Amino acid sequence: MSPARPRARRGHRRSTGSRTRRGGYRGDVTPLSTKDTPINTPPLKKNQTKRTTTKKKPKNHAPGLCNTRRAAWLPGRDREPGPGISPRTPGSGLGTGMGRAWGSPGTGRGPGTEMSRVPASPGRWGRSGDRDGQSTGSSVRFHFPSQRFHATTLLRAVLKMRRGQGKRKAEATELPRVSQRRKEEEEEVREARRRAAPSVREFKYNKKRVRLVSQGSDLKDDARCILYWMSRDQRVQDNWAFLYAQRLALKQELPLHICFCLVPKFLDATIRHYDFMLRGLQEVAEECAELNIPFHLLLGYAKDVLPAFVVEHGVGGLVTDFCPLRLPRQWVEDVRERLPEDVPFAQVDAHNIVPCWVASPKQEYSARTIRGKIHAQLPEFLTEFPPVIHHPYPPSCPAEPIAWEACYSSLQVDRTVKEVEWATPGTATGLAVLQSFIAERLKSFGSHRNDPNKAALSNLSPWFHFGQVSTQRAILEVQKHRGKYKESVDAFIEEAVVRRELAENFCYYNENYDSVQGAYDWAQTTLKLHAKDKRPFLYKLQELEQGATHDPLWNAAQLQMVQEGKMHGFLRMYWAKKILEWTRSPEEALQFAIYLNDRYELDGRDPNGYVGCLWSICGIHDQGWAERAIFGKIRYMNYAGCKRKFDVGQFERRYAPCTPSQ
Ligand SMILES: Cc1cc2nc3c(=O)[nH]c(=O)nc-3n(C[C@H](O)[C@H](O)[C@H](O)COP(=O)(O)OP(=O)(O)OC[C@H]3O[C@@H](n4cnc5c(N)ncnc54)[C@H](O)[C@@H]3O)c2cc1C
């Protein structure tokens, strides 16, 4: 990989304000404008989804069962065309071809746990709990960090009216109107799925999303069910892995089961993250029950609990989703090794629009090099989803009731980092956040997304991270408004598709995605050269964690993350770069940044997070800049640059009102 040549000094002083044409990060530091950006803005054809959605009977659909069970397991041979990916081929990412990516032995794998289904006990997470606002269809129950937008505001307005203090008639009708709109939107989405196909069985499923992990692909004759091992994509609808599993089950006329393996700890995740995940899973379990698909929550590492489950339930075929990170990949490999040989095992990339292994066969250098590849493949992959339907083949045994309380007790995580209030977990709320983004913030996304005082971001990253909302659904919905908000829609697609899938590409193809060794040679060289430079301030991890530095903006950003579980995207760059400036070495800076990010951000432990930290500290996907102390050729950001961009004082006052201003 050739190093990026440092650019001339032009614009160096204003590096916080200029966007590079070669490797610039998301909106770098300047709001992305479609005018000055070399973005191949999406030729997202208006009728593109229609092409798939209007077909009632796809050409290749053959009614009845496949001739052989074997056929159903081979991506690309299941009546539909498509090359598929053969097992253990280089580039397939599983087996010999990607052996290098399996990570350091033993990391985070913890002790083996006996397979255990959680015994039943009255759960504390009953339907009527936190989510009661949702069941009424209110899209405004939650509120966003720093945007104090929530149902109580509306409710207060209604009550005021009732007390005769209301000013405008419209206020009184606002709440029902919002509910009504939300219901209509939900129905529209359901209708779009139905238009795509009555079920996934009749849908022309793109097999490039699937690859075979196991050696064997034959489904045994005495198979009693199909199992989807849900891991990263924790939702029912709009989930290509779930859909693939149901497709197989429908074709084989078998029951379908879902399981989730709950590990007691995961990297630096705390109760904040586990709570978000478990409450989302509760919604999944309820939805599965309505669809006649038993949902099993297994306690322990998949390698310890899944193979036994497979044998006990006579699972004929296993499907899982995809994550490019080391640990989840190791889980898949561990299961593959322990699975009975006659059980085929397939993996589906249900997180990316263009499957990671299809988007590019190698590590891409920057957004510039992957953008064209992704946009060229969007017409093929950015399609409507068919619905996951009520499963017609009943399970021989129901799922045991889940004792959610016991799940919480089984966790070995830090419980001091508390759950956040603004983000209610689950697909229903995630989709409501998406709709509120479209209705209220999308219009400003193009122009104000780099201003932390403005409500312009989608705020969807927690739901995306846990797979509770599909990015593909978000794009399908957002792009409907391109006629009205072209700049914003294009900028959103750049972030949520190009930048996000670039991060997936990096973590998938670079085994050092979370260390300085993962950086380009030029960046490693320049950081080494400046490793001994005198630092103006040196902070310990604890001082950083408490937001106790000399810089009130940095402290405010840190506190926003600690308190709300989500730092504004623009400030994340400034935040990480300052850690490089104030710690003893780039290695220490990266370690601290990843630790804090993974511990406090709801969306942490994500490819986006590793790439965000490496972009800020190690220049990944960026280019070299004019040399300066500590940073070398890594792009620099400073307080003065932030002041030119937004009202820094306003942000500081919000999060650190007691900090003496500098
Ligand atoms: C140091 C640092 C750490 C970061 N840590 C994380 C992290 O842990 N998890 C995480 O999801 N993102 C991370 N990001 C990327 C980005 O800041 C967040 O995705 C974004 O702020 C999430 O807020 P949002 O959903 O409101 O974003 P929006 O601006 O509304 O964007 C919509 C979606 O696009 C994607 N996206 C936006 N910006 C980027 C980006 N720069 N790179 C890749 N995808 C992007 C995300 O999926 C996001 O949810 C980090 C960035 C930096 C610089």
The ligand as a Gaussian input file, in Angstrom:
#p B3LYP/6-31G(d) Opt

LIG

0 1
 C      -13.378000       9.171000      17.398000
 C      -14.645000       8.682000      16.767000
 C      -15.343000       7.637000      17.356000
 C      -16.512000       7.153000      16.772000
 N      -17.158000       6.121000      17.366000
 C      -18.239000       5.573000      16.789000
 C      -18.862000       4.432000      17.354000
 O      -18.417000       3.905000      18.364000
 N      -19.970000       3.936000      16.735000
 C      -20.492000       4.510000      15.610000
 O      -21.509000       4.028000      15.096000
 N      -19.904000       5.571000      15.044000
 C      -18.799000       6.122000      15.589000
 N      -18.200000       7.204000      15.010000
 C      -18.727000       7.717000      13.734000
 C      -19.792000       8.829000      13.872000
 O      -19.300000       9.845000      14.670000
 C      -21.097000       8.279000      14.437000
 O      -21.539000       7.201000      13.633000
 C      -22.213000       9.307000      14.467000
 O      -21.817000      10.401000      15.213000
 C      -23.460000       8.660000      15.039000
 O      -24.476000       9.598000      15.205000
 P      -25.764000       9.631000      14.270000
 O      -26.360000       8.289000      14.138000
 O      -26.626000      10.716000      14.773000
 O      -25.062000       9.986000      12.908000
 P      -25.601000      10.605000      11.562000
 O      -24.695000      11.734000      11.241000
 O      -27.040000      10.840000      11.574000
 O      -25.249000       9.467000      10.496000
 C      -26.102000       8.359000      10.241000
 C      -25.301000       7.095000      10.307000
 O      -24.208000       7.139000       9.396000
 C      -23.109000       6.438000       9.931000
 N      -21.990000       7.361000      10.103000
 C      -22.030000       8.670000      10.393000
 N      -20.791000       9.175000      10.459000
 C      -19.956000       8.147000      10.212000
 C      -18.559000       8.020000      10.141000
 N      -17.766000       9.053000      10.317000
 N      -18.037000       6.822000       9.875000
 C      -18.810000       5.758000       9.675000
 N      -20.154000       5.815000       9.719000
 C      -20.713000       6.992000       9.988000
 C      -23.542000       5.909000      11.292000
 O      -23.983000       4.592000      11.123000
 C      -24.659000       6.848000      11.658000
 O      -25.563000       6.288000      12.568000
 C      -17.011000       7.716000      15.567000
 C      -16.299000       8.768000      14.990000
 C      -15.132000       9.241000      15.573000
 C      -14.395000      10.357000      14.922000

